Amino acid sequence: MGLQKKKALLSVLCAAILILTVAGCGSKTPLDPKNPTSITVWTYYNGDQLSAFDSLVEEFNETVGAEEGIIVKSVSQGSVNDLEANVLAAVQGEVGADEVPNIFMAYADTAYTIDQMGQVMDLKDYLTEEEKSAYIDSYIREGDFAGTGEIKIFPTAKSLEVLVLNKTDWDAFAEATGASYDDLADIEGLAATARRYYEWTDERTPDIPDDGRAFFGRDAMANYMLIGSMQLGQEIFEVSDGKMTLHFDKAVARKLWDNYYIPFIKGYFAATGRFRSDDIKTGNIIAYVGASSGVSFFPETVSVSDSESYPIEMDVLPCPQFDGGHYAVQQGAGMVVTKGEEPEVYACMEFLKWFTADERNIKFSVDSGYLPVTKTANHKDAIVGSGAQIKEGMLKTLNVGVDTVNSNEMYTTKAFEGGTKARNILEYSLSDKAAADRETVVSRMAQGLSMEESVAEFELDDNFDAWYEETLQRLQEFVQ
């Protein structure tokens, strides 16, 4: 055979090898319907969310899964903390632990920890550029730990924070005082409205001084600290290549303090139950900031006593921001694919792509309170036009959520070593102090002191300075 013919044959062979290689890179991996590939997904879903997810898993198994040879098994691990603990136990091979799942739900810190153990797949090569661009940019970037375009968290459903109101009691307050929803647009206005509500309820019982009622509470205090700081121009945890630089500015911290701690110790804010929806149920508050995915737990009645209750209507508003802010929290775990054989990884990606197609993702959102993750699905017209049956409260939530995503910069902290512990400091440092000092204030008022007298020492600059320095010192332990 001549040299030219050999070169031509070699070129043909190389081209054939290249075609076969590309075909095997995640997009054309052969599966055998007669010998299905089974994959396990661990979630922390419960209640309506678990029912909605399992319904879609069943649909996948009966359609695409049956055609291609994929069986998806969904397992709820209970709570977020239970899921995290069980994943770590499985990856570390602890005695009695289950096998490592093919997919598990995770926030960035947990995903980062498992990734550092070498157990997380980078999914970027399993998606075309067109497929990547279909997802909301900040969602797809969340799993880019190294800043190189990697995808180690696949977005499937997201949530954010909304302001949820007991509209029934709000209407009575608004009619009597002239308060309006515009007053709740920013955090400063929220605090002022809470004071106004306390004073209004106090005035209704003139023979009992200082018995006003709290207006507001919030879940997830770390979100308040982190997002509030961003709105005020400061990122507390600045992360690059897994290394964190701390920016806990004193002036920013004071703003956070003045708009949570001070209203709390004076009784304008409250936190009594496990979640603020519990406080709505007991009538301890009439408004709270919480996750959009938790709105389905809003109670239908307020229990005045064991034998007396009354029905209430819910309304949903955008989460108040500091005046001029344009950041909103991005939350909701994504799906992490663990390392495995190519057919398993391919099967995982087939399921995740199918699940996040607009029609299915909107259906899951409508049933669960989460938000769609693609750009085309994140619109009111797409949601309403999907034909899904949407309850009134869920429609209000999704409308506010879609507007929030489309009009703000979505923010979540990047992962770093010790990130969960550092976040927990923000979760509890301010709220625990506020709760403890409020107990002291209540005790003093019970002994006959006025509210002004009872809170006087807690309003001093020295009190803030001491809290700030202690919190700063604790956070500095995580600086790398």
C-alpha positions as CSV (number, residue, x, y, z in Angstrom):
1,M,0.0,0.0,0.0
2,G,1.3,3.4,-1.0
3,L,2.2,6.1,1.5
4,Q,-0.7,8.3,0.4
5,K,-3.2,5.4,0.7
6,K,-1.9,4.6,4.2
7,K,-2.3,8.3,5.2
8,A,-5.8,8.3,3.8
9,L,-6.7,5.1,5.7
10,L,-5.2,6.5,8.8
11,S,-7.2,9.7,8.6
12,V,-10.4,7.6,8.1
13,L,-9.6,5.5,11.1
14,C,-8.8,8.5,13.3
15,A,-12.1,10.1,12.3
16,A,-14.0,7.0,13.1
17,I,-12.3,6.8,16.5
18,L,-13.1,10.4,17.2
19,I,-16.7,9.9,16.3
20,L,-16.9,6.8,18.6
21,T,-15.1,8.7,21.4
22,V,-17.5,11.7,21.2
23,A,-20.4,9.4,21.1
24,G,-19.3,7.9,24.3
25,C,-18.8,11.1,26.1
26,G,-22.0,11.3,28.0
27,S,-24.4,12.0,25.2
28,K,-24.6,8.6,23.4
29,T,-23.7,6.1,26.1
30,P,-25.7,2.9,25.3
31,L,-28.2,1.6,27.8
32,D,-30.0,-1.6,27.6
33,P,-33.7,-1.5,28.4
34,K,-33.7,-5.2,29.0
35,N,-31.0,-4.7,31.6
36,P,-31.8,-1.3,33.1
37,T,-29.3,0.9,34.9
38,S,-30.6,1.7,38.4
39,I,-29.7,5.0,40.1
40,T,-30.6,6.2,43.6
41,V,-31.5,9.8,44.5
42,W,-31.3,11.0,48.1
43,T,-33.4,14.1,49.0
44,Y,-34.6,15.9,52.1
45,Y,-38.1,16.5,50.7
46,N,-41.1,15.9,52.9
47,G,-44.8,16.3,52.6
48,D,-46.1,18.0,49.4
49,Q,-42.6,18.4,48.0
50,L,-41.8,14.7,48.4
51,S,-45.1,13.7,46.8
52,A,-44.5,16.1,43.9
53,F,-40.9,14.7,43.4
54,D,-41.9,11.1,43.7
55,S,-44.7,11.6,41.2
56,L,-42.3,12.9,38.6
57,V,-39.8,10.1,39.3
58,E,-42.6,7.6,38.7
59,E,-43.5,9.3,35.5
60,F,-39.9,9.2,34.3
61,N,-39.5,5.5,35.1
62,E,-42.7,4.7,33.2
63,T,-41.7,6.7,30.1
64,V,-38.2,7.8,29.3
65,G,-36.7,5.5,31.8
66,A,-38.5,2.4,30.4
67,E,-37.5,3.4,26.9
68,E,-33.8,3.9,27.6
69,G,-33.3,1.4,30.4
70,I,-33.1,3.7,33.5
71,I,-34.7,3.1,36.9
72,V,-34.7,6.0,39.4
73,K,-35.2,5.2,43.0
74,S,-36.1,8.2,45.3
75,V,-35.2,8.1,49.0
76,S,-36.0,10.8,51.4
77,Q,-33.4,11.1,54.2
78,G,-35.7,13.3,56.4
79,S,-34.2,16.6,57.2
80,V,-31.3,18.6,55.5
81,N,-29.1,17.7,58.5
82,D,-30.0,14.0,58.3
83,L,-29.2,14.0,54.6
84,E,-25.9,15.7,55.1
85,A,-24.9,13.3,57.9
86,N,-25.9,10.2,55.9
87,V,-24.1,11.3,52.7
88,L,-20.9,11.9,54.7
89,A,-21.2,8.5,56.5
90,A,-21.7,6.8,53.1
91,V,-18.8,8.5,51.4
92,Q,-16.5,7.8,54.4
93,G,-17.6,4.1,54.4
94,E,-18.7,4.1,58.0
95,V,-20.0,0.9,59.5
96,G,-23.7,0.5,58.9
97,A,-23.9,3.3,56.4
98,D,-25.8,2.9,53.1
99,E,-24.0,2.8,49.7
100,V,-23.1,6.2,48.3
101,P,-26.1,7.4,46.2
102,N,-25.8,8.3,42.6
103,I,-27.4,11.7,43.2
104,F,-27.9,13.6,46.4
105,M,-29.3,17.0,47.2
106,A,-26.9,19.4,48.7
107,Y,-26.1,23.0,49.4
108,A,-22.8,24.3,48.3
109,D,-20.9,23.7,51.6
110,T,-21.8,20.0,51.7
111,A,-21.1,19.6,48.0
112,Y,-17.7,21.2,48.4
113,T,-16.9,18.9,51.3
114,I,-17.7,15.8,49.4
115,D,-15.9,17.2,46.3
116,Q,-12.7,17.6,48.4
117,M,-13.0,13.9,49.1
118,G,-12.9,13.3,45.3
119,Q,-16.4,11.9,45.0
120,V,-18.2,14.6,42.9
121,M,-18.6,14.5,39.1
122,D,-18.0,17.6,37.1
123,L,-21.0,17.7,34.8
124,K,-19.9,20.4,32.4
125,D,-18.9,18.0,29.6
126,Y,-22.4,16.3,29.8
127,L,-24.1,19.6,28.7
128,T,-23.8,21.4,25.5
129,E,-23.2,25.2,25.6
130,E,-26.9,25.6,24.5
131,E,-28.1,23.4,27.3
132,K,-26.0,25.3,29.9
133,S,-27.2,28.7,28.7
134,A,-30.8,27.6,29.2
135,Y,-30.4,27.7,33.0
136,I,-30.4,30.9,35.1
137,D,-26.8,32.0,35.2
138,S,-26.4,32.3,39.0
139,Y,-27.9,28.9,39.4
140,I,-25.5,27.1,37.1
141,R,-22.5,29.0,38.6
142,E,-23.3,27.8,42.1
143,G,-21.4,24.6,41.6
144,D,-18.3,26.2,40.0
145,F,-16.0,25.9,43.0
146,A,-12.8,26.5,41.2
147,G,-14.0,29.3,39.0
148,T,-13.2,27.3,35.8
149,G,-16.7,26.7,34.5
150,E,-17.1,23.3,36.3
151,I,-20.6,22.2,37.2
152,K,-20.6,20.2,40.4
153,I,-24.1,21.2,41.6
154,F,-26.9,20.7,39.0
155,P,-29.8,23.2,39.6
156,T,-33.2,21.5,39.8
157,A,-35.3,23.7,42.0
158,K,-34.6,27.0,43.8
159,S,-36.3,29.1,46.4
160,L,-35.9,32.6,47.8
161,E,-37.3,34.6,50.6
162,V,-40.7,36.3,50.6
163,L,-42.7,38.4,53.1
164,V,-45.8,36.4,54.1
165,L,-48.7,38.2,55.8
166,N,-51.7,37.3,57.8
167,K,-53.8,39.6,55.6
168,T,-56.9,39.3,57.8
169,D,-55.2,41.0,60.8
170,W,-53.1,43.3,58.6
171,D,-56.3,44.7,57.0
172,A,-57.7,45.6,60.4
173,F,-54.4,47.3,61.4
174,A,-54.2,49.1,58.0
175,E,-57.7,50.4,58.1
176,A,-57.2,51.8,61.6
177,T,-53.8,53.4,61.0
178,G,-53.4,54.0,57.3
179,A,-50.5,51.5,57.0
180,S,-49.9,50.2,53.4
181,Y,-47.9,47.6,51.7
182,D,-45.6,50.4,50.5
183,D,-44.4,50.7,54.1
184,L,-43.1,47.1,53.9
185,A,-40.9,47.6,50.8
186,D,-37.7,48.2,52.7
187,I,-36.3,46.9,56.0
188,E,-36.3,50.3,57.6
189,G,-40.0,50.7,56.8
190,L,-40.7,47.2,58.1
191,A,-39.1,48.1,61.4
192,A,-41.1,51.3,61.6
193,T,-44.3,49.5,60.8
194,A,-43.6,46.9,63.4
195,R,-43.3,49.7,66.0
196,R,-46.5,51.2,64.8
197,Y,-48.3,47.9,65.1
198,Y,-47.0,47.4,68.7
199,E,-48.2,50.8,69.7
200,W,-51.6,50.3,68.0
201,T,-52.2,47.0,69.8
202,D,-50.9,48.5,73.1
203,E,-53.4,51.4,72.8
204,R,-56.3,49.0,72.5
205,T,-55.8,48.0,76.1
206,P,-55.2,51.4,77.8
207,D,-55.5,49.9,81.4
208,I,-52.5,47.6,80.7
209,P,-49.3,49.4,79.8
210,D,-46.6,48.0,77.4
211,D,-48.7,45.0,76.3
212,G,-48.4,45.7,72.6
213,R,-48.0,42.7,70.2
214,A,-45.2,41.8,67.9
215,F,-45.7,42.3,64.2
216,F,-42.9,40.4,62.5
217,G,-40.5,37.5,62.7
218,R,-38.0,35.9,60.4
219,D,-36.6,32.5,59.6
220,A,-32.9,32.1,58.5
221,M,-31.1,34.9,60.3
222,A,-27.9,34.2,58.4
223,N,-29.7,35.2,55.2
224,Y,-30.6,38.5,56.9
225,M,-26.9,39.1,57.8
226,L,-25.5,38.0,54.5
227,I,-28.0,39.5,52.1
228,G,-28.4,42.6,54.2
229,S,-24.7,43.2,54.1
230,M,-24.7,42.8,50.3
231,Q,-27.5,45.3,50.0
232,L,-25.4,47.7,52.1
233,G,-22.4,47.2,49.9
234,Q,-20.4,44.6,51.8
235,E,-19.9,40.9,51.2
236,I,-19.1,39.3,54.5
237,F,-17.6,36.1,53.1
238,E,-15.6,36.9,49.9
239,V,-14.4,33.6,48.5
240,S,-11.9,32.9,45.8
241,D,-10.5,29.4,45.0
242,G,-12.0,28.1,48.2
243,K,-10.3,30.7,50.3
244,M,-12.4,33.1,52.4
245,T,-11.6,36.8,53.1
246,L,-13.7,38.2,55.9
247,H,-15.4,41.6,55.6
248,F,-17.5,42.2,58.8
249,D,-17.7,45.9,58.6
250,K,-18.7,47.6,61.9
251,A,-21.0,50.2,60.3
252,V,-22.8,47.6,58.3
253,A,-23.1,45.4,61.4
254,R,-24.6,48.3,63.3
255,K,-27.3,48.8,60.6
256,L,-28.2,45.1,60.9
257,W,-28.3,45.4,64.7
258,D,-30.5,48.5,64.6
259,N,-33.0,46.9,62.3
260,Y,-33.3,43.5,64.1
261,Y,-31.9,43.5,67.6
262,I,-33.5,46.8,68.7
263,P,-37.0,46.0,67.4
264,F,-36.8,42.5,68.9
265,I,-35.9,43.6,72.5
266,K,-38.7,46.1,72.4
267,G,-41.2,43.5,71.4
268,Y,-41.9,44.7,67.8
269,F,-40.3,41.5,66.5
270,A,-40.7,38.0,67.9
271,A,-39.5,34.4,67.5
272,T,-41.2,31.8,69.7
273,G,-42.1,28.7,67.7
274,R,-39.7,26.5,65.8
275,F,-40.7,28.3,62.6
276,R,-42.3,31.7,62.1
277,S,-45.3,30.1,60.5
278,D,-45.9,28.5,63.9
279,D,-45.9,32.1,65.4
280,I,-48.5,33.1,62.8
281,K,-50.6,30.1,63.9
282,T,-50.6,31.2,67.5
283,G,-51.1,34.9,66.7
284,N,-47.7,35.9,68.1
285,I,-46.9,37.8,64.9
286,I,-48.8,38.7,61.7
287,A,-45.9,38.8,59.2
288,Y,-42.7,36.9,58.6
289,V,-39.9,36.5,56.1
290,G,-39.3,32.9,55.1
291,A,-38.5,30.6,52.2
292,S,-40.9,30.6,49.3
293,S,-40.8,26.8,49.4
294,G,-42.2,26.9,53.0
295,V,-45.3,29.0,52.2
296,S,-47.4,25.9,51.8
297,F,-47.1,25.5,55.6
298,F,-48.9,28.8,56.3
299,P,-51.8,28.1,58.6
300,E,-55.4,28.6,57.7
301,T,-56.4,29.7,61.2
302,V,-55.1,31.5,64.2
303,S,-55.6,29.7,67.5
304,V,-56.5,32.2,70.2
305,S,-56.8,29.3,72.8
306,D,-57.3,25.6,72.8
307,S,-61.0,26.1,72.1
308,E,-61.0,29.3,70.1
309,S,-59.7,30.1,66.6
310,Y,-60.5,32.2,63.6
311,P,-59.8,31.9,59.8
312,I,-57.1,34.0,58.1
313,E,-56.2,34.9,54.6
314,M,-52.6,34.8,53.3
315,D,-50.8,37.4,51.2
316,V,-47.3,37.3,49.8
317,L,-45.0,40.3,49.2
318,P,-41.4,40.7,48.1
319,C,-38.8,40.4,50.8
320,P,-38.0,43.8,52.2
321,Q,-34.5,45.1,51.4
322,F,-32.3,47.8,52.8
323,D,-33.1,51.0,50.9
324,G,-31.4,50.9,47.5
325,G,-30.5,47.2,47.7
326,H,-30.9,45.0,44.7
327,Y,-29.7,41.6,46.0
328,A,-32.0,38.6,46.9
329,V,-31.0,35.3,48.5
330,Q,-30.6,32.3,46.2
331,Q,-31.4,29.2,48.2
332,G,-32.6,25.6,47.7
333,A,-30.2,22.7,47.3
334,G,-29.2,21.4,43.9
335,M,-28.4,17.8,42.8
336,V,-24.9,16.4,43.1
337,V,-23.8,13.5,41.0
338,T,-21.3,11.2,42.6
339,K,-18.5,9.4,40.6
340,G,-19.5,6.1,39.1
341,E,-19.5,4.1,35.9
342,E,-20.3,5.9,32.7
343,P,-23.8,4.3,32.2
344,E,-24.7,5.5,35.7
345,V,-23.5,9.0,35.2
346,Y,-25.3,9.1,31.9
347,A,-28.5,7.9,33.5
348,C,-28.2,10.6,36.1
349,M,-27.9,13.3,33.5
350,E,-30.8,11.9,31.5
351,F,-33.0,12.1,34.5
352,L,-31.8,15.6,35.6
353,K,-32.3,17.1,32.2
354,W,-35.7,15.5,31.9
355,F,-36.7,16.8,35.3
356,T,-35.7,20.4,34.6
357,A,-37.4,20.6,31.2
358,D,-39.8,23.5,31.4
359,E,-43.0,21.5,31.6
360,R,-41.9,19.2,34.4
361,N,-40.0,21.9,36.3
362,I,-43.0,24.2,36.3
363,K,-45.2,21.3,37.5
364,F,-42.8,20.6,40.4
365,S,-42.7,24.3,41.3
366,V,-46.4,24.6,41.3
367,D,-46.8,21.6,43.5
368,S,-43.9,22.4,45.9
369,G,-43.4,26.1,46.1
370,Y,-39.9,26.0,44.5
371,L,-39.0,28.1,41.5
372,P,-38.1,26.8,38.0
373,V,-34.4,26.9,37.1
374,T,-34.5,27.7,33.4
375,K,-34.8,31.1,31.9
376,T,-37.8,30.3,29.8
377,A,-39.8,28.7,32.6
378,N,-39.1,31.6,35.0
379,H,-41.9,33.7,33.8
380,K,-45.5,34.2,34.9
381,D,-46.9,33.5,31.4
382,A,-45.0,30.3,31.2
383,I,-46.2,29.1,34.6
384,V,-49.9,30.1,34.1
385,G,-49.8,28.9,30.5
386,S,-48.5,25.5,31.6
387,G,-52.0,24.3,32.3
388,A,-51.0,23.2,35.8
389,Q,-53.5,23.5,38.6
390,I,-52.2,26.3,40.8
391,K,-53.6,27.1,44.2
392,E,-54.2,30.8,44.9
393,G,-51.5,31.0,47.6
394,M,-49.0,29.2,45.5
395,L,-49.7,31.5,42.5
396,K,-49.1,34.5,44.7
397,T,-45.8,33.0,45.9
398,L,-44.6,32.1,42.4
399,N,-45.5,35.5,41.0
400,V,-43.5,37.3,43.7
401,G,-40.7,34.8,43.3
402,V,-40.4,35.2,39.5
403,D,-40.4,39.0,39.8
404,T,-37.7,38.8,42.4
405,V,-35.4,36.6,40.3
406,N,-35.9,38.8,37.2
407,S,-35.4,42.1,39.0
408,N,-32.5,41.4,41.4
409,E,-29.1,39.9,41.5
410,M,-29.4,36.5,43.1
411,Y,-26.8,35.8,45.8
412,T,-25.5,32.8,47.7
413,T,-22.2,32.5,49.5
414,K,-19.5,30.5,47.7
415,A,-18.3,27.3,49.4
416,F,-15.2,27.4,51.6
417,E,-13.7,25.1,54.3
418,G,-15.7,25.7,57.5
419,G,-18.4,27.6,55.6
420,T,-21.3,25.9,57.4
421,K,-19.9,26.7,60.8
422,A,-19.1,30.3,59.9
423,R,-22.7,30.7,58.6
424,N,-24.0,29.2,61.8
425,I,-22.3,32.1,63.7
426,L,-24.3,34.5,61.7
427,E,-27.4,32.4,62.1
428,Y,-27.3,32.5,65.9
429,S,-25.1,35.3,67.2
430,L,-27.6,38.1,66.8
431,S,-30.8,36.2,67.2
432,D,-29.7,34.4,70.4
433,K,-28.6,37.6,72.0
434,A,-31.8,39.4,71.0
435,A,-33.9,36.5,72.4
436,A,-32.0,36.4,75.7
437,D,-32.1,40.1,76.2
438,R,-35.8,40.2,75.4
439,E,-36.4,37.8,78.2
440,T,-34.6,40.1,80.6
441,V,-36.7,43.1,79.3
442,V,-40.0,41.1,79.8
443,S,-38.9,40.1,83.3
444,R,-38.1,43.7,84.3
445,M,-41.5,44.9,82.9
446,A,-43.2,42.2,85.0
447,Q,-41.5,43.8,88.0
448,G,-43.1,47.1,87.2
449,L,-40.5,48.9,85.1
450,S,-41.6,50.6,81.9
451,M,-40.4,49.3,78.5
452,E,-38.1,52.3,78.1
453,E,-36.5,51.6,81.5
454,S,-36.2,47.9,80.8
455,V,-34.4,48.3,77.5
456,A,-32.2,51.3,78.3
457,E,-28.9,49.4,79.0
458,F,-29.4,47.3,75.9
459,E,-29.6,50.3,73.6
460,L,-26.2,51.6,74.7
461,D,-23.3,51.6,72.2
462,D,-21.2,49.5,74.6
463,N,-23.7,46.7,74.2
464,F,-23.4,46.7,70.4
465,D,-19.6,47.0,70.6
466,A,-19.3,44.0,72.8
467,W,-21.5,41.9,70.6
468,Y,-19.7,43.1,67.5
469,E,-16.2,42.3,68.8
470,E,-17.2,38.9,70.0
471,T,-18.8,38.0,66.7
472,L,-15.9,39.3,64.7
473,Q,-13.4,37.3,66.8
474,R,-15.4,34.1,66.2
475,L,-15.7,34.7,62.5
476,Q,-11.9,35.4,62.2
477,E,-11.2,31.8,63.1
478,F,-12.4,30.8,59.7
479,V,-10.2,33.1,57.7
480,Q,-7.8,31.1,55.6
